[in-house]
Amino acid sequence: MNIPSLAKQAKIVELYDNELTCIYACDQKFLQESTHLIKCHSNQQKSIHPYYKNDEYNIQTIDIKDDSFYLVLRMILRYEGNPTLMLQPPLQEFDSLNDLKISVATAVNGQIVGHCLFLTTTENVLTEIIDTSKDLSAIINSNNDNEHDAMLVFSSSGATKQVENSIMSTYLHHFSQQRKMRCLCFYTCDGNLAKTLNLAKLKTYRVTKVKFQGRIINIRSYLLKRSELMANRFLLKLAIITPKQLGCLLGANTKEQVHECTHCR
């Protein structure tokens, strides 16, 4: 049997108002590949965190309503090294911060071992950001009340490959379950994330050079239409893992709200 490529499958199922994530989430063999990608021999991995030794961890996605939101946001802004993420305090004065979300992985004693900063927005705003290299302040202020159809990922990292993949799974699954989301963009200067995306065969859409504190920082953008995300085997494997399944894989309870796919039988 001649099975179409993922790219063709993604386009075909969209014509019938279905999702490739729903189909492959019901494929036990593919689901096994997905769980293997998350687990990825965690005991053999060297942690980049000085105190994290592959302990059990929780993943929680927080927003402005969470008490720890500003604390975690300040940590990301301070240590990420991305000049476009500059927000001058007091952070509470910025409008539309409610569109900003943080996925954070915490291990023993509440130590943060992974995080992701992402924003829901519109495709028009997203395109403008890539073309003009606006900073986060301008992006937040230009975000409007129109129905959001795009996601912008500023940072995504983990102490080990397992934590990194787990974090990516949370927002990719969230994106896949929001049928109105038509476009996703990674917008980062993180070399490790860029390496992961390159290994996943994503092509750099644009490299923007930003002068910051006497240095030139390369901001890389990776722009994906919805069908392109579904057609990428690496991203699809992470996108089909529900928060409930992820919690079981990690041996801990994630504090995500479970969004089960209604089309999957």
N, C-alpha and C positions, 0 to 999 in steps of 0.2 A: 504494500500500500504506500502510495506517495503522500506523506504527511506534509502539509504546508509549513513553512518556517513560522517562527513565533510572530514575526512582523506581519505576515499575511493573516495569521490566525487572529491577531489583535484587531486588524481592520475588518475582518469578516464578522467577528462576534459583535463589534460595535454597531454594525449594520442591523443586527437583530436585537439591539438594545440589551446586550449582555456584557459580561466582563470576563476577561481572560483569567483574572484572579479567582473568580468563582469556579471556573472550570477546573483550573489546576489545583485549587484548594481541595477538590474532591478526588484528585489523583493521588493515591497512596504512595506510589513510587516517587512522584515529584515532591510530595510532602516530606518523605523521608530525606530527600536531598536537601530540602529547606531546613529541616531540623539538624541535619549534619553540618550545614553551613553555620548555623548558630552555635552549635556545641564546639565544633572545630578543635578538638583535642585541647581543651582549656588547661588541663593539668600540665601540658608541655609548653605552654606559652610563657614567655618572659614579660613581666609587667613593666610598663614605663612609669608606674606610680611607685614611689619609694616605700610605701607602707602596705600596698595591696598585694596579696599573695593568692590570687584566684579564690577569694572567699565568696560566699553567697552574697548576692546583691539584689536590690529592688530597683525597678524603674518606675518613675512617676512623671507625668506630664503636667506642668503647672502653668498658671497664667497669673495675671495681675491680682486675682482674688486670693491667691495663696500667700500666707504670711512670709514665706521664705523667698518669694519671687524677686524682690529687689536685691536681696543678699546674693542670690545665685547670679542674677543679671550683672551685678557689679563685679563678681568674680570673673565672669566670661569677658566682660569689657576690658578688664585689667590684664588678663593673661592671654587673650586670644591673639593679640598682635596684629589684628586687622584694622588698619586706620579708618576704614569706612564704618566701623562700629563705635565710633566716638559719640558718647552721650554725656554732656556735662550735667552734673547734679544741680538742683534736686531732680531726680528722675520722675518724681511724682507729678511734675508740671507738664510732662509730655502728653499730648493728646494721642489717642488711638493706641496706647500701649496694650490695650486689651486684645489687639490683634497679634501681639507677640506671644509666642509660646516657647517653653523650655522643657525638653525631655532631659531628665537628670537621673543618673544611676548612682545609688548610694550603697556602700558596703558597711562593714562593722564600724560602730561608733559614729555613724553618719558621714564618713569620709566620702567625698565625691570622686567617683572613679570613671565617670563618663558624662557627657552632656551634648545637647544639640540645641541650637537657637534657630527658630524658624518663624516666619511671618506669613500669614495668609493675606493675599492682596489680589489685585486684578492683573490680567496679562498686559494691559497698557502701561501700568505703573512699573511692572517688572521689566518690560522692554526699555522703558525710559531709564531705569536704573543702570542697566547694562551699557546703554549707549553713553551715559553721562557720568558714571561712577559716583553717584550721589552717596552721601554718608547716611547712616541710620536715622539721624535726626530729620533730614530732608525726606527720607523714605516714609517715615512714620507720619510726618505732617502732610505728605502728598497722598497718603492712603485715604480713600474715600468710602462713602457708604454704599457704593454700588456692590452688587452681589459679587463676592470674591470667587474667582475662577482659577487662581494660581497660588503656588506655594514657593516661597523663597527661603532656601536653607543657607544660613550664614556660617554655621560651624557644626561639626559632627565628629566627635572623637571618643575614644575609650582607652582605658589603661591596657587592655589586651584586645586581640582581634575579636574575641567573643563579645566583650562589652561593646566594642565598636559596631559589630553587626547587630547586636541586640538593640542598641540605640537607633540605628538606621531603620530597623524593622518597625519601630513604633511610629515614626512619622510617615514612612512609605505606606504602611497599612492604613493609617489615617487618611492619607492622600487618596489611596485606591478606593476607600469606602465613600468618599465624597464625590458623587457622580458629576457634580458641577465643576470639579477641578479639572482643568484642561491642560495645564502647563505647570512644570516644576523646574526650578533653576537652583543649582548649587552656585554660590557666589562666595568664594573663599580664597584665602592666601595660605591655608594650612597645607603644607607639603605632604603630610601623611594622608590626609583626605584626598588630595589630588592624585596621589599614587594609587589609592584604592579605586577611585573613579576611573583612572586610566587602565588599571588591571581589569575593571569591569567593562572595558572597551567603549567607554564614553569619550567622545571627542570634545576637546576644548572649543567652546563657541567663540570666546574672545578672551584675550589677556589685556588687562588694563594696568598700566604702570602708574602708581601713586607715590608721590614724594612725601616721605614722612620721617621727621627727625633726622634729616641728612641722608636718609637711605631711600632707595627705590624699592617699593613693595609691589610684587606682581599679584594682582587680583584675578583669579581665573573664574570664568563663568562657564557652566555646563547647562545648556538649555534643552529641555526635553518636552515634547508634546506627550499627551497621555498615552497614545498608541505606541510611542517610542519607548516609554518607560515599561509598558506591558511586554514589549518585544525584547527587552533586555533580560536575559536569563538570570543574571545575578540579582538584579533589582526585583524581579518577579518572585524569586525564591524568598526574599525578605518580606515582600509586600503581602504574601498570602498568610503569614503567621499572625494570628489574632493575639490580642493582649492576653487572653486567657491561656492560649497555647504557650505563649512566651513565658508566662508565669510558671507553668508546669515544667517547661524545659529548664528554667533557671532554679527550680526548687524553691521559689519564693513567690509571694503574691505581688503582682504589679498593681498599681493603683490606677490603672487605666480603666476607662469605661469600655466595656466590651461592645463592639459593633459587628454583629454577625452578618454575613452576606445573605441577603434575602433571596437571591436568585439561585443559590447553590442548593442542590437537592441531595 
